[in-house]
């Protein structure tokens, strides 16, 4: 989220030679939770152990502040950041070279009077999104833009979707074939929206229509598996309910209510024919919801629920038929995803709170604390810690996963972890 000018003629020529992104290749880590939105990188070969002096290929400083996850493809990665400057905040996207962390381009997109936010939040908390040859940089009520991934040139901007945020912005966008979706859950009149990837125009805008006392949330949508003969749906949690909308029209198809749950952050996950949703503050509840149905499915489609040690910030993750989630204090719970049977509940070794969503790579789960400590857990019905790591840096970001390691973002730096 700042004002560092783009390189001019010579740098542009150099960029044309060095930026070798393949626009047709499958992205390595295109959004907040990876290629399938699950937190999985099954083909990655990553180290299980690292520290400040072990398995760190490089560390770079990044100006401003942002809790957005880095996204990566081929030889490059991209971030968003926010730089406060004399009462204003600049919203910026940046591209770096993976080999050495060298900055390729930086593009200031928006600038606004610096508003209030929660002390834990940043003005660049929504993660960017790689779609084809575009980087989608989303800054909540301050605007959304599409940039050329090679040059940083802004292809389009959309800043007409004004709403009053509470505690700042948060939820990330998700892409379909020709559009993106995101939620605008502010202090009043919350809505969800779809924008055209071609030009940023509003394709549809649908009010939430949920009766709750606190309307603000920070959720990220999840596309649902399309059923034969039915329209494609996207599930978008918010205060009081998770709602499935038609991707093409924004029409509400079904909803599952959870009363006064608000400030919803965790992204849902899917296993077979079940959707798993955390209800947010004050007391978080995990709901396992059978997919299908129309209208209000609160009573008819609940498979199971659990109310103990459920995260308010971190997202669940599923490996094989087991569901794992860590609450904000670092208590890890493992459930049978189908039945809800509790397999174990154990405390992770990291200090401080947990905000980052876990990832799965090289046959292991990685749980990262706000103080920079990562507990590596072997999946299975027995709690088994494979490694404990520490980079001694405060941060709320989820990992960006590479073929051979991680991008770990702290308050002012990015580490490339690799063998």
Long-range contacts (C-beta under 8 A, 24 or more apart in sequence): 1-64, 1-66, 1-80, 1-81, 1-82, 1-83, 1-89, 1-90, 1-91, 1-92, 1-110, 1-122, 1-123, 1-124, 1-139, 1-142, 2-63, 2-64, 2-81, 2-82, 2-83, 2-85, 2-89, 2-90, 2-91, 2-92, 2-108, 3-83, 3-85, 3-90, 3-92, 3-108, 3-111, 4-63, 4-92, 4-106, 4-108, 5-106, 5-108, 6-105, 6-106, 6-107, 6-151, 6-152, 7-105, 12-151, 15-104, 15-105, 15-150, 15-151, 16-150, 18-97, 18-104, 19-75, 19-76, 19-95, 19-104, 19-149, 19-150, 19-151, 20-74, 20-75, 21-73, 21-74, 21-75, 21-76, 21-133, 21-149, 21-150, 22-73, 22-74, 23-132, 23-133, 23-149, 25-73, 25-74, 27-71, 27-72, 27-73, 27-130, 28-72, 28-73, 28-74, 28-401, 28-402, 28-403, 29-69, 29-70, 29-71, 29-72, 29-73, 29-400, 29-401, 29-402, 29-407, 30-71, 30-73, 30-129, 30-130, 30-131, 31-69, 31-71, 31-127, 31-128, 31-129, 31-130, 31-172, 31-173, 31-174, 31-175, 32-69, 32-127, 32-172, 32-220, 32-267, 32-357, 32-398, 33-220, 33-267, 33-315, 33-357, 33-359, 33-398, 34-359, 34-401, 37-174, 37-222, 37-223, 37-267, 37-269, 38-269, 38-270, 38-317, 38-318, 38-360, 39-269, 39-315, 39-317, 39-357, 39-358, 39-359, 39-360, 39-398, 40-317, 40-319, 40-359, 40-360, 40-361, 41-359, 41-360, 41-361, 41-401, 42-360, 42-361, 43-403, 44-361, 44-362, 44-401, 44-402, 44-403, 44-404, 44-405, 45-362, 45-403, 45-404, 45-419, 46-361, 46-362, 46-401, 46-402, 46-404, 46-405, 46-406, 46-417, 46-418, 46-419, 47-405, 47-417, 47-418, 47-419, 48-362, 48-364, 48-376, 48-386, 48-387, 49-376, 49-387, 49-389, 50-374, 50-389, 50-391, 50-417, 51-389, 51-390, 51-391, 52-390, 52-391, 52-392, 55-405, 55-417, 55-418, 55-419, 56-391, 56-415, 56-416, 56-417, 57-405, 57-416, 57-417, 57-418, 58-100, 58-101, 58-415, 58-416, 59-101, 59-413, 59-414, 59-415, 59-416, 60-96, 60-101, 60-103, 60-413, 60-414, 61-412, 61-413, 62-94, 62-409, 62-412, 62-413, 62-414, 64-90, 64-92, 64-124, 65-122, 65-123, 65-124, 65-411, 65-412, 66-122, 66-123, 66-124, 66-125, 66-409, 67-121, 67-122, 67-124, 67-125, 67-355, 67-395, 67-396, 67-397, 67-409, 68-122, 68-124, 68-125, 68-126, 68-127, 68-128, 68-172, 68-397, 69-127, 69-172, 69-397, 69-398, 69-399, 69-400, 69-409, 70-397, 70-400, 70-407, 70-409, 70-414, 71-127, 71-128, 71-129, 71-130, 71-135, 71-400, 72-98, 72-400, 72-402, 72-407, 73-130, 73-149, 74-98, 75-99, 76-104, 76-149, 77-400, 77-407, 78-128, 78-130, 78-135, 78-149, 79-128, 79-409, 79-414, 80-124, 80-126, 80-127, 80-128, 80-137, 80-138, 80-139, 81-124, 82-122, 82-123, 82-124, 82-139, 84-114, 84-123, 87-113, 87-114, 88-112, 88-113, 88-114, 89-113, 89-114, 89-123, 89-142, 91-123, 91-124, 91-137, 91-139, 91-142, 91-143, 92-124, 93-128, 93-135, 93-137, 93-145, 93-147, 93-152, 95-135, 95-149, 95-152, 96-414, 98-402, 98-416, 101-414, 101-416, 105-151, 105-152, 106-152, 107-147, 107-152, 107-153, 107-154, 109-137, 109-139, 109-143, 109-145, 109-147, 109-154, 109-157, 110-139, 110-142, 110-143, 110-145, 110-157, 110-159, 112-142, 115-165, 115-168, 116-168, 117-165, 117-167, 117-168, 118-167, 118-168, 120-355, 120-396, 121-167, 121-168, 121-169, 121-170, 122-168, 122-396, 123-168, 123-169, 125-168, 125-169, 125-170, 125-218, 126-169, 126-170, 126-171, 126-172, 126-173, 126-182, 127-172, 127-398, 129-172, 129-173, 129-174, 129-175, 129-180, 131-175, 131-180, 131-197, 132-197, 134-197, 136-173, 136-175, 136-180, 136-197, 138-172, 138-173, 138-182, 139-169, 140-165, 140-168, 140-169, 140-170, 140-171, 140-184, 141-165, 141-169, 141-184, 141-186, 142-169, 144-173, 144-180, 144-182, 144-195, 144-200, 145-200, 146-197, 146-200, 156-199, 156-200, 157-200, 158-195, 158-200, 158-201, 158-202, 160-202, 161-193, 161-202, 161-205, 163-187, 163-188, 163-189, 163-190, 163-191, 164-188, 165-216, 166-214, 166-216, 166-263, 167-216, 167-218, 167-263, 169-218, 170-218, 170-265, 171-217, 171-218, 171-219, 171-220, 171-221, 171-265, 172-220, 173-220, 173-221, 174-220, 174-221, 174-222, 174-223, 174-234, 176-223, 176-232, 176-234, 176-247, 179-203, 179-247, 181-221, 181-234, 181-236, 181-245, 181-247, 182-220, 182-221, 183-217, 183-219, 183-221, 183-236, 183-238, 185-215, 185-216, 185-217, 185-218, 185-219, 185-238, 185-239, 185-264, 186-215, 186-216, 187-215, 187-216, 188-215, 189-215, 190-215, 190-216, 190-217, 190-238, 190-239, 192-221, 192-236, 192-238, 192-243, 192-245, 192-250, 193-250, 194-247, 194-250, 203-250, 204-249, 204-250, 205-250, 206-245, 206-250, 206-251, 206-252, 208-238, 208-239, 208-241, 208-243, 209-252, 210-238, 210-239, 210-240, 210-241, 210-243, 210-255, 210-257, 211-240, 212-239, 212-240, 212-260, 212-262, 213-260, 213-262, 214-239, 214-260, 214-262, 214-263, 215-239, 215-262, 216-262, 216-263, 217-262, 217-263, 217-264, 217-265, 217-280, 218-263, 218-264, 218-265, 219-264, 219-265, 219-266, 219-267, 220-267, 222-267, 222-268, 222-269, 222-270, 222-275, 223-247, 224-270, 224-275, 224-291, 225-270, 225-291, 227-291, 227-292, 235-268, 235-275, 235-277, 237-264, 237-266, 237-268, 237-277, 237-278, 237-280, 238-264, 239-263, 239-264, 239-280, 242-268, 242-275, 242-277, 242-287, 242-289, 253-294, 254-293, 254-294, 254-295, 254-296, 254-297, 254-301, 255-295, 255-296, 255-297, 255-298, 256-287, 256-289, 256-296, 256-297, 256-298, 256-301, 256-302, 257-296, 257-298, 258-285, 258-287, 261-285, 263-312, 265-312, 265-313, 266-311, 266-312, 266-313, 266-314, 266-315, 266-316, 266-357, 267-315, 267-357, 268-315, 268-316, 269-315, 269-316, 269-317, 269-318, 269-323, 271-318, 271-321, 271-323, 271-337, 271-338, 272-337, 272-338, 274-303, 274-337, 274-338, 276-316, 276-318, 276-323, 276-337, 278-310, 278-311, 278-312, 278-315, 278-316, 278-325, 279-310, 280-312, 281-312, 283-307, 284-310, 284-311, 284-312, 284-327, 285-310, 286-310, 286-316, 286-325, 288-337, 288-340, 303-338, 303-340, 304-339, 304-340, 305-340, 306-333, 306-335, 306-340, 306-342, 308-333, 308-345, 309-333, 309-345, 311-354, 313-354, 313-355, 313-396, 314-354, 314-355, 314-356, 314-357, 314-358, 315-357, 315-358, 317-357, 317-358, 317-359, 317-360, 317-365, 319-360, 319-365, 319-379, 320-379, 322-379, 322-380, 322-381, 324-358, 324-365, 324-377, 324-379, 326-354, 326-358, 326-367, 327-354, 328-353, 328-354, 328-355, 329-353, 329-354, 330-354, 330-367, 330-369, 332-367, 332-375, 332-377, 332-383, 334-381, 334-383, 343-381, 344-381, 344-382, 344-383, 346-383, 348-375, 348-377, 349-373, 349-375, 349-385, 349-388, 350-374, 350-375, 350-388, 355-396, 356-395, 356-396, 356-397, 356-398, 356-399, 357-398, 359-398, 359-399, 359-401, 359-406, 361-401, 366-399, 366-406, 368-398, 368-399, 368-408, 370-394, 370-395, 370-396, 372-408, 372-410, 391-415
